[in-house]
């Protein structure tokens, strides 16, 4: 039998874990294991992607933005089908 540990949790947390069960008798251990697997990012952002995002945020803060309608008009998107047929 695997080692077990007792953990104290608030009733609110217990209820949230219960609500996350995939089926009524799924154990809290299985729910917690699934949640911890989901919490790990298998594809972390690269340094280049982070830099690009930071540049974009700086542009927004500096007011260097365009309205979607203006961009669409500039690209003549109205004449192009949204989804190729």
HTML snippet that shows the backbone in 3Dmol.js (N, CA, C, O; Angstrom):
<script src="https://3Dmol.org/build/3Dmol-min.js"></script>
<div id="view" style="width:600px;height:400px;position:relative"></div>
<script>
const pdb = `
ATOM      1  N   UNK A   1       0.848  -1.185   0.000  1.00  0.00           N
ATOM      2  CA  UNK A   1       0.000   0.000   0.000  1.00  0.00           C
ATOM      3  C   UNK A   1       0.892   1.247   0.000  1.00  0.00           C
ATOM      4  O   UNK A   1       1.839   1.322   0.784  1.00  0.00           O
ATOM      5  N   UNK A   2       0.607   2.219  -0.862  1.00  0.00           N
ATOM      6  CA  UNK A   2       1.422   3.426  -0.906  1.00  0.00           C
ATOM      7  C   UNK A   2       1.267   4.231   0.386  1.00  0.00           C
ATOM      8  O   UNK A   2       0.255   4.140   1.081  1.00  0.00           O
ATOM      9  N   UNK A   3       2.298   5.017   0.686  1.00  0.00           N
ATOM     10  CA  UNK A   3       2.254   5.873   1.869  1.00  0.00           C
ATOM     11  C   UNK A   3       1.148   6.903   1.713  1.00  0.00           C
ATOM     12  O   UNK A   3       0.886   7.387   0.612  1.00  0.00           O
ATOM     13  N   UNK A   4       0.503   7.234   2.822  1.00  0.00           N
ATOM     14  CA  UNK A   4      -0.580   8.222   2.813  1.00  0.00           C
ATOM     15  C   UNK A   4      -0.228   9.354   3.759  1.00  0.00           C
ATOM     16  O   UNK A   4       0.482   9.160   4.747  1.00  0.00           O
ATOM     17  N   UNK A   5      -0.723  10.516   3.451  1.00  0.00           N
ATOM     18  CA  UNK A   5      -0.541  11.690   4.288  1.00  0.00           C
ATOM     19  C   UNK A   5      -1.897  12.315   4.525  1.00  0.00           C
ATOM     20  O   UNK A   5      -2.709  12.416   3.605  1.00  0.00           O
ATOM     21  N   UNK A   6      -2.143  12.729   5.732  1.00  0.00           N
ATOM     22  CA  UNK A   6      -3.384  13.420   6.051  1.00  0.00           C
ATOM     23  C   UNK A   6      -3.157  14.912   5.852  1.00  0.00           C
ATOM     24  O   UNK A   6      -2.145  15.456   6.294  1.00  0.00           O
ATOM     25  N   UNK A   7      -4.086  15.559   5.196  1.00  0.00           N
ATOM     26  CA  UNK A   7      -3.982  16.987   4.925  1.00  0.00           C
ATOM     27  C   UNK A   7      -5.266  17.648   5.390  1.00  0.00           C
ATOM     28  O   UNK A   7      -6.362  17.170   5.097  1.00  0.00           O
ATOM     29  N   UNK A   8      -5.129  18.744   6.113  1.00  0.00           N
ATOM     30  CA  UNK A   8      -6.308  19.502   6.535  1.00  0.00           C
ATOM     31  C   UNK A   8      -6.633  20.525   5.447  1.00  0.00           C
ATOM     32  O   UNK A   8      -5.759  21.256   4.981  1.00  0.00           O
ATOM     33  N   UNK A   9      -7.895  20.561   5.055  1.00  0.00           N
ATOM     34  CA  UNK A   9      -8.341  21.561   4.086  1.00  0.00           C
ATOM     35  C   UNK A   9      -9.631  22.183   4.597  1.00  0.00           C
ATOM     36  O   UNK A   9     -10.384  21.563   5.348  1.00  0.00           O
ATOM     37  N   UNK A  10      -9.867  23.391   4.187  1.00  0.00           N
ATOM     38  CA  UNK A  10     -11.114  24.073   4.559  1.00  0.00           C
ATOM     39  C   UNK A  10     -12.291  23.397   3.871  1.00  0.00           C
ATOM     40  O   UNK A  10     -12.136  22.833   2.788  1.00  0.00           O
ATOM     41  N   UNK A  11     -13.459  23.449   4.488  1.00  0.00           N
ATOM     42  CA  UNK A  11     -14.645  22.861   3.854  1.00  0.00           C
ATOM     43  C   UNK A  11     -14.914  23.440   2.457  1.00  0.00           C
ATOM     44  O   UNK A  11     -15.379  22.729   1.567  1.00  0.00           O
ATOM     45  N   UNK A  12     -14.622  24.716   2.275  1.00  0.00           N
ATOM     46  CA  UNK A  12     -14.840  25.341   0.963  1.00  0.00           C
ATOM     47  C   UNK A  12     -13.938  24.703  -0.098  1.00  0.00           C
ATOM     48  O   UNK A  12     -14.379  24.450  -1.219  1.00  0.00           O
ATOM     49  N   UNK A  13     -12.676  24.445   0.259  1.00  0.00           N
ATOM     50  CA  UNK A  13     -11.741  23.805  -0.665  1.00  0.00           C
ATOM     51  C   UNK A  13     -12.204  22.378  -0.956  1.00  0.00           C
ATOM     52  O   UNK A  13     -12.186  21.935  -2.104  1.00  0.00           O
ATOM     53  N   UNK A  14     -12.619  21.665   0.091  1.00  0.00           N
ATOM     54  CA  UNK A  14     -13.131  20.305  -0.092  1.00  0.00           C
ATOM     55  C   UNK A  14     -14.315  20.301  -1.065  1.00  0.00           C
ATOM     56  O   UNK A  14     -14.404  19.442  -1.942  1.00  0.00           O
ATOM     57  N   UNK A  15     -15.215  21.260  -0.901  1.00  0.00           N
ATOM     58  CA  UNK A  15     -16.380  21.331  -1.793  1.00  0.00           C
ATOM     59  C   UNK A  15     -15.968  21.630  -3.226  1.00  0.00           C
ATOM     60  O   UNK A  15     -16.566  21.109  -4.168  1.00  0.00           O
ATOM     61  N   UNK A  16     -14.940  22.474  -3.398  1.00  0.00           N
ATOM     62  CA  UNK A  16     -14.473  22.763  -4.756  1.00  0.00           C
ATOM     63  C   UNK A  16     -13.818  21.536  -5.370  1.00  0.00           C
ATOM     64  O   UNK A  16     -14.001  21.262  -6.556  1.00  0.00           O
ATOM     65  N   UNK A  17     -13.054  20.792  -4.568  1.00  0.00           N
ATOM     66  CA  UNK A  17     -12.473  19.546  -5.067  1.00  0.00           C
ATOM     67  C   UNK A  17     -13.566  18.561  -5.453  1.00  0.00           C
ATOM     68  O   UNK A  17     -13.480  17.893  -6.484  1.00  0.00           O
ATOM     69  N   UNK A  18     -14.584  18.479  -4.624  1.00  0.00           N
ATOM     70  CA  UNK A  18     -15.700  17.567  -4.904  1.00  0.00           C
ATOM     71  C   UNK A  18     -16.378  17.941  -6.227  1.00  0.00           C
ATOM     72  O   UNK A  18     -16.760  17.067  -7.005  1.00  0.00           O
ATOM     73  N   UNK A  19     -16.521  19.238  -6.471  1.00  0.00           N
ATOM     74  CA  UNK A  19     -17.157  19.709  -7.707  1.00  0.00           C
ATOM     75  C   UNK A  19     -16.291  19.418  -8.932  1.00  0.00           C
ATOM     76  O   UNK A  19     -16.805  19.351 -10.048  1.00  0.00           O
ATOM     77  N   UNK A  20     -14.990  19.244  -8.736  1.00  0.00           N
ATOM     78  CA  UNK A  20     -14.077  18.982  -9.851  1.00  0.00           C
ATOM     79  C   UNK A  20     -13.949  17.501 -10.181  1.00  0.00           C
ATOM     80  O   UNK A  20     -13.228  17.131 -11.107  1.00  0.00           O
ATOM     81  N   UNK A  21     -14.639  16.662  -9.437  1.00  0.00           N
ATOM     82  CA  UNK A  21     -14.580  15.227  -9.732  1.00  0.00           C
ATOM     83  C   UNK A  21     -15.152  14.945 -11.115  1.00  0.00           C
ATOM     84  O   UNK A  21     -16.139  15.553 -11.529  1.00  0.00           O
ATOM     85  N   UNK A  22     -14.525  14.025 -11.816  1.00  0.00           N
ATOM     86  CA  UNK A  22     -15.021  13.618 -13.137  1.00  0.00           C
ATOM     87  C   UNK A  22     -16.153  12.617 -13.002  1.00  0.00           C
ATOM     88  O   UNK A  22     -17.009  12.527 -13.882  1.00  0.00           O
ATOM     89  N   UNK A  23     -16.168  11.872 -11.922  1.00  0.00           N
ATOM     90  CA  UNK A  23     -17.250  10.929 -11.634  1.00  0.00           C
ATOM     91  C   UNK A  23     -17.433  10.926 -10.113  1.00  0.00           C
ATOM     92  O   UNK A  23     -16.493  11.243  -9.384  1.00  0.00           O
ATOM     93  N   UNK A  24     -18.609  10.579  -9.628  1.00  0.00           N
ATOM     94  CA  UNK A  24     -18.940  10.751  -8.202  1.00  0.00           C
ATOM     95  C   UNK A  24     -17.973  10.115  -7.219  1.00  0.00           C
ATOM     96  O   UNK A  24     -17.757  10.671  -6.143  1.00  0.00           O
ATOM     97  N   UNK A  25     -17.390   8.986  -7.541  1.00  0.00           N
ATOM     98  CA  UNK A  25     -16.528   8.307  -6.577  1.00  0.00           C
ATOM     99  C   UNK A  25     -15.038   8.544  -6.840  1.00  0.00           C
ATOM    100  O   UNK A  25     -14.194   7.869  -6.250  1.00  0.00           O
ATOM    101  N   UNK A  26     -14.712   9.484  -7.708  1.00  0.00           N
ATOM    102  CA  UNK A  26     -13.293   9.797  -7.942  1.00  0.00           C
ATOM    103  C   UNK A  26     -12.690  10.313  -6.637  1.00  0.00           C
ATOM    104  O   UNK A  26     -13.290  11.148  -5.960  1.00  0.00           O
ATOM    105  N   UNK A  27     -11.513   9.820  -6.289  1.00  0.00           N
ATOM    106  CA  UNK A  27     -10.889  10.210  -5.019  1.00  0.00           C
ATOM    107  C   UNK A  27     -10.335  11.632  -5.108  1.00  0.00           C
ATOM    108  O   UNK A  27     -10.028  12.141  -6.186  1.00  0.00           O
ATOM    109  N   UNK A  28     -10.218  12.253  -3.930  1.00  0.00           N
ATOM    110  CA  UNK A  28      -9.603  13.572  -3.893  1.00  0.00           C
ATOM    111  C   UNK A  28      -8.156  13.487  -4.364  1.00  0.00           C
ATOM    112  O   UNK A  28      -7.652  14.425  -4.981  1.00  0.00           O
ATOM    113  N   UNK A  29      -7.486  12.378  -4.082  1.00  0.00           N
ATOM    114  CA  UNK A  29      -6.115  12.188  -4.544  1.00  0.00           C
ATOM    115  C   UNK A  29      -6.048  12.269  -6.072  1.00  0.00           C
ATOM    116  O   UNK A  29      -5.166  12.926  -6.625  1.00  0.00           O
ATOM    117  N   UNK A  30      -6.980  11.602  -6.745  1.00  0.00           N
ATOM    118  CA  UNK A  30      -6.996  11.635  -8.213  1.00  0.00           C
ATOM    119  C   UNK A  30      -7.290  13.037  -8.734  1.00  0.00           C
ATOM    120  O   UNK A  30      -6.701  13.471  -9.724  1.00  0.00           O
ATOM    121  N   UNK A  31      -8.201  13.745  -8.068  1.00  0.00           N
ATOM    122  CA  UNK A  31      -8.525  15.113  -8.485  1.00  0.00           C
ATOM    123  C   UNK A  31      -7.293  16.007  -8.312  1.00  0.00           C
ATOM    124  O   UNK A  31      -6.950  16.773  -9.213  1.00  0.00           O
ATOM    125  N   UNK A  32      -6.639  15.909  -7.173  1.00  0.00           N
ATOM    126  CA  UNK A  32      -5.462  16.739  -6.903  1.00  0.00           C
ATOM    127  C   UNK A  32      -4.326  16.387  -7.863  1.00  0.00           C
ATOM    128  O   UNK A  32      -3.636  17.278  -8.359  1.00  0.00           O
ATOM    129  N   UNK A  33      -4.130  15.099  -8.125  1.00  0.00           N
ATOM    130  CA  UNK A  33      -3.082  14.687  -9.072  1.00  0.00           C
ATOM    131  C   UNK A  33      -3.344  15.289 -10.446  1.00  0.00           C
ATOM    132  O   UNK A  33      -2.420  15.788 -11.087  1.00  0.00           O
ATOM    133  N   UNK A  34      -4.587  15.248 -10.905  1.00  0.00           N
ATOM    134  CA  UNK A  34      -4.941  15.811 -12.214  1.00  0.00           C
ATOM    135  C   UNK A  34      -4.680  17.320 -12.226  1.00  0.00           C
ATOM    136  O   UNK A  34      -4.121  17.847 -13.188  1.00  0.00           O
ATOM    137  N   UNK A  35      -5.084  18.011 -11.159  1.00  0.00           N
ATOM    138  CA  UNK A  35      -4.894  19.460 -11.095  1.00  0.00           C
ATOM    139  C   UNK A  35      -3.415  19.835 -11.083  1.00  0.00           C
ATOM    140  O   UNK A  35      -3.021  20.820 -11.707  1.00  0.00           O
ATOM    141  N   UNK A  36      -2.592  19.055 -10.376  1.00  0.00           N
ATOM    142  CA  UNK A  36      -1.162  19.378 -10.342  1.00  0.00           C
ATOM    143  C   UNK A  36      -0.505  19.120 -11.689  1.00  0.00           C
ATOM    144  O   UNK A  36       0.430  19.830 -12.060  1.00  0.00           O
ATOM    145  N   UNK A  37      -0.975  18.119 -12.429  1.00  0.00           N
ATOM    146  CA  UNK A  37      -0.443  17.894 -13.786  1.00  0.00           C
ATOM    147  C   UNK A  37      -0.822  19.052 -14.698  1.00  0.00           C
ATOM    148  O   UNK A  37      -0.026  19.472 -15.538  1.00  0.00           O
ATOM    149  N   UNK A  38      -2.038  19.570 -14.534  1.00  0.00           N
ATOM    150  CA  UNK A  38      -2.502  20.677 -15.370  1.00  0.00           C
ATOM    151  C   UNK A  38      -1.746  21.970 -15.055  1.00  0.00           C
ATOM    152  O   UNK A  38      -1.620  22.839 -15.917  1.00  0.00           O
ATOM    153  N   UNK A  39      -1.246  22.099 -13.831  1.00  0.00           N
ATOM    154  CA  UNK A  39      -0.592  23.333 -13.400  1.00  0.00           C
ATOM    155  C   UNK A  39       0.797  23.502 -13.995  1.00  0.00           C
ATOM    156  O   UNK A  39       1.332  24.611 -13.995  1.00  0.00           O
ATOM    157  N   UNK A  40       1.394  22.428 -14.502  1.00  0.00           N
ATOM    158  CA  UNK A  40       2.737  22.489 -15.071  1.00  0.00           C
ATOM    159  C   UNK A  40       2.629  22.795 -16.556  1.00  0.00           C
ATOM    160  O   UNK A  40       1.945  22.087 -17.296  1.00  0.00           O
ATOM    161  N   UNK A  41       3.298  23.841 -16.984  1.00  0.00           N
ATOM    162  CA  UNK A  41       3.263  24.257 -18.382  1.00  0.00           C
ATOM    163  C   UNK A  41       4.276  23.438 -19.177  1.00  0.00           C
ATOM    164  O   UNK A  41       5.483  23.561 -18.970  1.00  0.00           O
ATOM    165  N   UNK A  42       3.778  22.598 -20.091  1.00  0.00           N
ATOM    166  CA  UNK A  42       4.648  21.763 -20.908  1.00  0.00           C
ATOM    167  C   UNK A  42       5.410  22.560 -21.970  1.00  0.00           C
ATOM    168  O   UNK A  42       6.444  22.119 -22.471  1.00  0.00           O
ATOM    169  N   UNK A  43       4.886  23.727 -22.300  1.00  0.00           N
ATOM    170  CA  UNK A  43       5.505  24.551 -23.334  1.00  0.00           C
ATOM    171  C   UNK A  43       5.679  25.974 -22.808  1.00  0.00           C
ATOM    172  O   UNK A  43       4.919  26.865 -23.186  1.00  0.00           O
ATOM    173  N   UNK A  44       6.665  26.199 -21.945  1.00  0.00           N
ATOM    174  CA  UNK A  44       6.857  27.553 -21.413  1.00  0.00           C
ATOM    175  C   UNK A  44       7.213  28.525 -22.536  1.00  0.00           C
ATOM    176  O   UNK A  44       7.749  28.135 -23.573  1.00  0.00           O
ATOM    177  N   UNK A  45       6.906  29.787 -22.305  1.00  0.00           N
ATOM    178  CA  UNK A  45       7.187  30.814 -23.302  1.00  0.00           C
ATOM    179  C   UNK A  45       8.690  31.002 -23.459  1.00  0.00           C
ATOM    180  O   UNK A  45       9.442  30.984 -22.484  1.00  0.00           O
ATOM    181  N   UNK A  46       9.103  31.181 -24.690  1.00  0.00           N
ATOM    182  CA  UNK A  46      10.519  31.432 -24.956  1.00  0.00           C
ATOM    183  C   UNK A  46      10.853  32.871 -24.575  1.00  0.00           C
ATOM    184  O   UNK A  46       9.962  33.707 -24.422  1.00  0.00           O
ATOM    185  N   UNK A  47      12.136  33.147 -24.426  1.00  0.00           N
ATOM    186  CA  UNK A  47      12.587  34.501 -24.114  1.00  0.00           C
ATOM    187  C   UNK A  47      12.146  35.472 -25.206  1.00  0.00           C
ATOM    188  O   UNK A  47      11.772  36.607 -24.914  1.00  0.00           O
ATOM    189  N   UNK A  48      12.188  35.031 -26.457  1.00  0.00           N
ATOM    190  CA  UNK A  48      11.764  35.875 -27.589  1.00  0.00           C
ATOM    191  C   UNK A  48      10.281  36.202 -27.493  1.00  0.00           C
ATOM    192  O   UNK A  48       9.885  37.345 -27.719  1.00  0.00           O
ATOM    193  N   UNK A  49       9.459  35.216 -27.161  1.00  0.00           N
ATOM    194  CA  UNK A  49       8.018  35.447 -27.035  1.00  0.00           C
ATOM    195  C   UNK A  49       7.729  36.409 -25.894  1.00  0.00           C
ATOM    196  O   UNK A  49       6.894  37.302 -26.038  1.00  0.00           O
ATOM    197  N   UNK A  50       8.397  36.244 -24.781  1.00  0.00           N
ATOM    198  CA  UNK A  50       8.217  37.147 -23.639  1.00  0.00           C
ATOM    199  C   UNK A  50       8.611  38.565 -24.020  1.00  0.00           C
ATOM    200  O   UNK A  50       7.920  39.521 -23.667  1.00  0.00           O
ATOM    201  N   UNK A  51       9.724  38.705 -24.744  1.00  0.00           N
ATOM    202  CA  UNK A  51      10.161  40.035 -25.182  1.00  0.00           C
ATOM    203  C   UNK A  51       9.123  40.678 -26.097  1.00  0.00           C
ATOM    204  O   UNK A  51       8.824  41.864 -25.965  1.00  0.00           O
ATOM    205  N   UNK A  52       8.572  39.890 -27.028  1.00  0.00           N
ATOM    206  CA  UNK A  52       7.556  40.401 -27.948  1.00  0.00           C
ATOM    207  C   UNK A  52       6.302  40.829 -27.194  1.00  0.00           C
ATOM    208  O   UNK A  52       5.720  41.870 -27.498  1.00  0.00           O
ATOM    209  N   UNK A  53       5.886  40.035 -26.217  1.00  0.00           N
ATOM    210  CA  UNK A  53       4.711  40.399 -25.412  1.00  0.00           C
ATOM    211  C   UNK A  53       4.959  41.682 -24.628  1.00  0.00           C
ATOM    212  O   UNK A  53       4.079  42.539 -24.540  1.00  0.00           O
ATOM    213  N   UNK A  54       6.146  41.816 -24.062  1.00  0.00           N
ATOM    214  CA  UNK A  54       6.488  43.033 -23.321  1.00  0.00           C
ATOM    215  C   UNK A  54       6.484  44.252 -24.234  1.00  0.00           C
ATOM    216  O   UNK A  54       6.038  45.325 -23.828  1.00  0.00           O
ATOM    217  N   UNK A  55       6.973  44.101 -25.457  1.00  0.00           N
ATOM    218  CA  UNK A  55       6.934  45.210 -26.423  1.00  0.00           C
ATOM    219  C   UNK A  55       5.490  45.584 -26.740  1.00  0.00           C
ATOM    220  O   UNK A  55       5.154  46.765 -26.820  1.00  0.00           O
ATOM    221  N   UNK A  56       4.639  44.581 -26.920  1.00  0.00           N
ATOM    222  CA  UNK A  56       3.237  44.847 -27.202  1.00  0.00           C
ATOM    223  C   UNK A  56       2.552  45.577 -26.058  1.00  0.00           C
ATOM    224  O   UNK A  56       1.774  46.503 -26.287  1.00  0.00           O
ATOM    225  N   UNK A  57       2.839  45.164 -24.823  1.00  0.00           N
ATOM    226  CA  UNK A  57       2.264  45.852 -23.668  1.00  0.00           C
ATOM    227  C   UNK A  57       2.758  47.293 -23.588  1.00  0.00           C
ATOM    228  O   UNK A  57       1.993  48.196 -23.249  1.00  0.00           O
ATOM    229  N   UNK A  58       4.027  47.509 -23.897  1.00  0.00           N
ATOM    230  CA  UNK A  58       4.567  48.869 -23.901  1.00  0.00           C
ATOM    231  C   UNK A  58       3.864  49.717 -24.956  1.00  0.00           C
ATOM    232  O   UNK A  58       3.565  50.886 -24.712  1.00  0.00           O
ATOM    233  N   UNK A  59       3.596  49.136 -26.131  1.00  0.00           N
ATOM    234  CA  UNK A  59       2.865  49.861 -27.178  1.00  0.00           C
ATOM    235  C   UNK A  59       1.473  50.246 -26.697  1.00  0.00           C
ATOM    236  O   UNK A  59       1.028  51.373 -26.918  1.00  0.00           O
ATOM    237  N   UNK A  60       0.790  49.327 -26.048  1.00  0.00           N
ATOM    238  CA  UNK A  60      -0.558  49.618 -25.549  1.00  0.00           C
ATOM    239  C   UNK A  60      -0.510  50.733 -24.524  1.00  0.00           C
ATOM    240  O   UNK A  60      -1.304  51.671 -24.589  1.00  0.00           O
ATOM    241  N   UNK A  61       0.424  50.642 -23.568  1.00  0.00           N
ATOM    242  CA  UNK A  61       0.540  51.670 -22.530  1.00  0.00           C
ATOM    243  C   UNK A  61       0.871  53.033 -23.125  1.00  0.00           C
ATOM    244  O   UNK A  61       0.450  54.062 -22.596  1.00  0.00           O
ATOM    245  N   UNK A  62       1.629  53.045 -24.229  1.00  0.00           N
ATOM    246  CA  UNK A  62       2.022  54.301 -24.871  1.00  0.00           C
ATOM    247  C   UNK A  62       0.951  54.805 -25.833  1.00  0.00           C
ATOM    248  O   UNK A  62       1.099  55.874 -26.425  1.00  0.00           O
ATOM    249  N   UNK A  63      -0.128  54.039 -25.989  1.00  0.00           N
ATOM    250  CA  UNK A  63      -1.205  54.472 -26.878  1.00  0.00           C
ATOM    251  C   UNK A  63      -0.949  54.178 -28.341  1.00  0.00           C
ATOM    252  O   UNK A  63      -1.652  54.710 -29.200  1.00  0.00           O
ATOM    253  N   UNK A  64       0.028  53.355 -28.652  1.00  0.00           N
ATOM    254  CA  UNK A  64       0.324  53.008 -30.046  1.00  0.00           C
ATOM    255  C   UNK A  64      -0.551  51.814 -30.450  1.00  0.00           C
ATOM    256  O   UNK A  64      -0.081  50.680 -30.553  1.00  0.00           O
ATOM    257  N   UNK A  65      -1.817  52.102 -30.670  1.00  0.00           N
ATOM    258  CA  UNK A  65      -2.782  51.062 -31.042  1.00  0.00           C
ATOM    259  C   UNK A  65      -3.605  51.535 -32.228  1.00  0.00           C
ATOM    260  O   UNK A  65      -3.600  52.717 -32.572  1.00  0.00           O
ATOM    261  N   UNK A  66      -4.312  50.598 -32.849  1.00  0.00           N
ATOM    262  CA  UNK A  66      -5.218  50.918 -33.949  1.00  0.00           C
ATOM    263  C   UNK A  66      -6.546  50.210 -33.696  1.00  0.00           C
ATOM    264  O   UNK A  66      -6.589  49.133 -33.100  1.00  0.00           O
ATOM    265  N   UNK A  67      -7.609  50.825 -34.152  1.00  0.00           N
ATOM    266  CA  UNK A  67      -8.923  50.199 -34.054  1.00  0.00           C
ATOM    267  C   UNK A  67      -8.988  49.034 -35.033  1.00  0.00           C
ATOM    268  O   UNK A  67      -8.417  49.097 -36.121  1.00  0.00           O
ATOM    269  N   UNK A  68      -9.682  47.976 -34.643  1.00  0.00           N
ATOM    270  CA  UNK A  68      -9.818  46.798 -35.490  1.00  0.00           C
ATOM    271  C   UNK A  68     -10.427  47.173 -36.839  1.00  0.00           C
ATOM    272  O   UNK A  68      -9.986  46.678 -37.875  1.00  0.00           O
ATOM    273  N   UNK A  69     -11.424  48.033 -36.833  1.00  0.00           N
ATOM    274  CA  UNK A  69     -12.074  48.440 -38.077  1.00  0.00           C
ATOM    275  C   UNK A  69     -11.085  49.076 -39.038  1.00  0.00           C
ATOM    276  O   UNK A  69     -11.148  48.846 -40.246  1.00  0.00           O
ATOM    277  N   UNK A  70     -10.165  49.880 -38.499  1.00  0.00           N
ATOM    278  CA  UNK A  70      -9.158  50.530 -39.342  1.00  0.00           C
ATOM    279  C   UNK A  70      -8.187  49.512 -39.938  1.00  0.00           C
ATOM    280  O   UNK A  70      -7.821  49.605 -41.110  1.00  0.00           O
ATOM    281  N   UNK A  71      -7.780  48.559 -39.142  1.00  0.00           N
ATOM    282  CA  UNK A  71      -6.874  47.524 -39.637  1.00  0.00           C
ATOM    283  C   UNK A  71      -7.563  46.690 -40.710  1.00  0.00           C
ATOM    284  O   UNK A  71      -6.968  46.386 -41.743  1.00  0.00           O
ATOM    285  N   UNK A  72      -8.823  46.320 -40.461  1.00  0.00           N
ATOM    286  CA  UNK A  72      -9.571  45.523 -41.437  1.00  0.00           C
ATOM    287  C   UNK A  72      -9.716  46.287 -42.752  1.00  0.00           C
ATOM    288  O   UNK A  72      -9.569  45.707 -43.828  1.00  0.00           O
ATOM    289  N   UNK A  73      -9.999  47.567 -42.670  1.00  0.00           N
ATOM    290  CA  UNK A  73     -10.142  48.373 -43.879  1.00  0.00           C
ATOM    291  C   UNK A  73      -8.808  48.467 -44.612  1.00  0.00           C
ATOM    292  O   UNK A  73      -8.761  48.403 -45.840  1.00  0.00           O
ATOM    293  N   UNK A  74      -7.744  48.616 -43.866  1.00  0.00           N
ATOM    294  CA  UNK A  74      -6.416  48.709 -44.466  1.00  0.00           C
ATOM    295  C   UNK A  74      -6.045  47.415 -45.188  1.00  0.00           C
ATOM    296  O   UNK A  74      -5.381  47.450 -46.224  1.00  0.00           O
ATOM    297  N   UNK A  75      -6.459  46.311 -44.662  1.00  0.00           N
ATOM    298  CA  UNK A  75      -6.152  45.020 -45.272  1.00  0.00           C
ATOM    299  C   UNK A  75      -7.178  44.595 -46.315  1.00  0.00           C
ATOM    300  O   UNK A  75      -7.033  43.541 -46.934  1.00  0.00           O
ATOM    301  N   UNK A  76      -8.209  45.403 -46.513  1.00  0.00           N
ATOM    302  CA  UNK A  76      -9.303  45.060 -47.423  1.00  0.00           C
ATOM    303  C   UNK A  76      -9.913  43.714 -47.058  1.00  0.00           C
ATOM    304  O   UNK A  76     -10.275  42.926 -47.931  1.00  0.00           O
ATOM    305  N   UNK A  77     -10.021  43.464 -45.778  1.00  0.00           N
ATOM    306  CA  UNK A  77     -10.535  42.175 -45.300  1.00  0.00           C
ATOM    307  C   UNK A  77     -11.995  41.984 -45.658  1.00  0.00           C
ATOM    308  O   UNK A  77     -12.471  40.850 -45.724  1.00  0.00           O
ATOM    309  N   UNK A  78     -12.707  43.062 -45.888  1.00  0.00           N
ATOM    310  CA  UNK A  78     -14.133  42.932 -46.225  1.00  0.00           C
ATOM    311  C   UNK A  78     -14.338  42.234 -47.566  1.00  0.00           C
ATOM    312  O   UNK A  78     -15.380  41.617 -47.787  1.00  0.00           O
ATOM    313  N   UNK A  79     -13.347  42.326 -48.472  1.00  0.00           N
ATOM    314  CA  UNK A  79     -13.468  41.718 -49.781  1.00  0.00           C
ATOM    315  C   UNK A  79     -13.059  40.251 -49.781  1.00  0.00           C
ATOM    316  O   UNK A  79     -13.355  39.522 -50.728  1.00  0.00           O
ATOM    317  N   UNK A  80     -12.390  39.824 -48.738  1.00  0.00           N
ATOM    318  CA  UNK A  80     -11.893  38.446 -48.652  1.00  0.00           C
ATOM    319  C   UNK A  80     -12.844  37.592 -47.828  1.00  0.00           C
ATOM    320  O   UNK A  80     -13.390  38.069 -46.833  1.00  0.00           O
ATOM    321  N   UNK A  81     -13.050  36.359 -48.213  1.00  0.00           N
ATOM    322  CA  UNK A  81     -13.863  35.477 -47.368  1.00  0.00           C
ATOM    323  C   UNK A  81     -13.136  35.198 -46.059  1.00  0.00           C
ATOM    324  O   UNK A  81     -11.915  35.044 -46.035  1.00  0.00           O
ATOM    325  N   UNK A  82     -13.898  35.135 -44.972  1.00  0.00           N
ATOM    326  CA  UNK A  82     -13.310  34.922 -43.663  1.00  0.00           C
ATOM    327  C   UNK A  82     -12.721  33.518 -43.562  1.00  0.00           C
ATOM    328  O   UNK A  82     -11.680  33.318 -42.937  1.00  0.00           O
ATOM    329  N   UNK A  83     -13.396  32.544 -44.183  1.00  0.00           N
ATOM    330  CA  UNK A  83     -12.941  31.172 -44.137  1.00  0.00           C
ATOM    331  C   UNK A  83     -12.865  30.666 -45.571  1.00  0.00           C
ATOM    332  O   UNK A  83     -13.849  30.767 -46.303  1.00  0.00           O
ATOM    333  N   UNK A  84     -11.714  30.118 -45.996  1.00  0.00           N
ATOM    334  CA  UNK A  84     -11.630  29.594 -47.363  1.00  0.00           C
ATOM    335  C   UNK A  84     -12.648  28.467 -47.577  1.00  0.00           C
ATOM    336  O   UNK A  84     -12.892  27.651 -46.687  1.00  0.00           O
ATOM    337  N   UNK A  85     -13.224  28.444 -48.758  1.00  0.00           N
ATOM    338  CA  UNK A  85     -14.233  27.417 -49.063  1.00  0.00           C
ATOM    339  C   UNK A  85     -13.610  26.288 -49.841  1.00  0.00           C
ATOM    340  O   UNK A  85     -14.296  25.328 -50.192  1.00  0.00           O
TER     341      UNK A  85
END
`;
const viewer = $3Dmol.createViewer("view");
viewer.addModel(pdb, "pdb");
viewer.setStyle({}, {cartoon: {color: "spectrum"}});
viewer.zoomTo();
viewer.render();
</script>
